[in-house]
Amino acid sequence: MNNHKIDILDRNLEELKSDMINIGEKAFRGEQIIQWLAKGVNSFAEMTNLSKALIEKLEERYTIGTLHQLKRLISNDKHTIKYLFLLHDNNIIECVVMKYNHGNTICLSTQVGCAMGCSFCASATGGLVRNLTAGEMMAQVLAVNNDIMELGWTEGSPAIGGIVLMGSGEPLDNYDNTLRFLHQIHEPKGFNMGYRNITLSTCGLVPKIHALADEGLSINLAISLHAADDETRKKIMKVAKVYSVNDIVNASRRYFEKTGRRVTFEYALIKAVNDAPSQAQELTAILKGFPCHVNLIPLNENSHSSQKRSNEEAIKLFTFILKSAGINVTCRREMGQDIQGACGQLKIDYLK
Ligand code: SF4
């Protein structure tokens, strides 16, 4: 990327309108540009309702997106596609899109690498490299949306109906850019993604969960809990040394009370670590009276961790204990196993 140019995907509508005024154009040109960008155009020349003079001004000042597709893997069942994208500074990020009956959902990265160091996660291997900009998050949505439209995944436009911030990185550790992205992707004149169709996943940064609750956005919250007691959680998640399970669940309850949006607790079932019946009972106790959802995920094993997924009997018993206690529980359908579905895995294998 030319360092003097700004990534236009990083600009929100108000900023673009004022940019237009600053270069001697009418503010409404900003709206036209946002509409074109939401359609996934890759060049200003495609913006056919703009004058040639304006297109030249835009080309001088901005680039559109900063992603270059390095690799695309389609699962055998053709329901999951994993992408590797190269950023302008030669960093690489991953992104996944999944085809569900209720629509296509993209799983985005919010950082290059991750500082949180969860033991079961391949994204944590190299630590945090840098935060992604809002524009780089926008670019993932637009590139994948274009791609699956071309693949005929949908008749409609846009093809992406849901977003989960659950790829590489901890979104709340990149709070300002993530918030900016959420506002931009929601922009009614632009991509117009409903907040209710967005889920933000966090490993439990308690002060940031409280801050997000106060933003007044109706997005869904997913908490990577993975253990119901602090001692077990500390063994698999570094963040557990800072925030207790109790504080995380209390922040989640407050999030639900303030937003009315569903909170899901993600729980990766790891053999002989967190899958004992007593641990299921402990989980039912801490979630008592909380109208939340628990998503059990048999661990997606990867070659970078020695941890193993729970066996089928343990998974069934764990699920049964939660269900019997009246907890709304599902066991996640595994998608894309044949294309290194676990986050961070494809990138590491590619770099090798
Ligand atoms: S699971 Fe999420 S928070 Fe934990 S290291 Fe991986 S990307 Fe970071």
Residues whose N, C-alpha, C, O or C-beta is under 5 A from the ligand:
A	BS01	SF4	C114 M116 G117 C118 C121 S123 A124 G167 S168 G169 E170 C203
